[in-house]
Amino acid sequence: MRLDKFLSEKGIGTRKQIKEYVKNGRATINCVVAKNSDQHIDENNDEIAFDGNILTYKEFYYFMLNKPQGVVSSTREGRSKTVVDLLKDEGVKDLFPVGRLDKDTVGLLLLTNDGVLAHNLLSPKKHVEKEYEVYLEHDITDEDMHRLEEGVDIGDDEKTLPAKAFRAEDKEGHQIIHLIIHEGRFHQVKRMLNAVGNEVVFLRRLSMGSLKLDGDLAEGEYRALTEDEIDCLINSNKN
Ligand code: URA
């Protein structure tokens, strides 16, 4: 890999800036000052440093964000702040959210540059489980909970797939329900509750596949996934 590509992937600057930085002697390869930004390095074995800080090479990055309200789940959006903007200090190129949460939905969102994992998690064939905490406008009957579990008509060609619904209390003692679904249709949870004559007033995603929202992350905070979390996600969604 070229040195300038490596440094640019680490978010050091544009190719033009990097050329200048390298000329000024700010990058070293195995403790020797690099001469040219276009020289080739072995990203897996050479020790590359910038301003004395050693940069480790990773092809893929994985972050969990506790998405706050008011932020859109896309890479670029007119005037609205995006989830990718929240992680811009990481300097990771080509980061994108795996799937979408509505602007007013909070909770677990995975951001990565690993297109294969994203594809596997989002593939409709994989039926990856997603769990939501759902705050409702009206009390819900046992019969309607049962209908949610059996599958409801939300106006698409097919009813929703069997789901799991149960009652719970949130940390403040509010009565809520948890809904576990295996699809990712547009506004699915809200439309499912509409189909049984109710209204979602607040929605939080707690999990996606094996990945669980870290309860220590406040809304708007994020962290890198642990090696275990990455392995579990990759291994449970292969092929
Ligand atoms: N279902 C919804 O209705 N909205 C979301 O953001 C996620 C699932």
Boltz pocket constraint, residues with backbone or C-beta under 6 A from the ligand:
constraints:
  - pocket:
      binder: B
      contacts: [[A, 100], [A, 101], [A, 102], [A, 103], [A, 105], [A, 185], [A, 186], [A, 187], [A, 188], [A, 189], [A, 190], [A, 191], [A, 203]]
      max_distance: 6.0
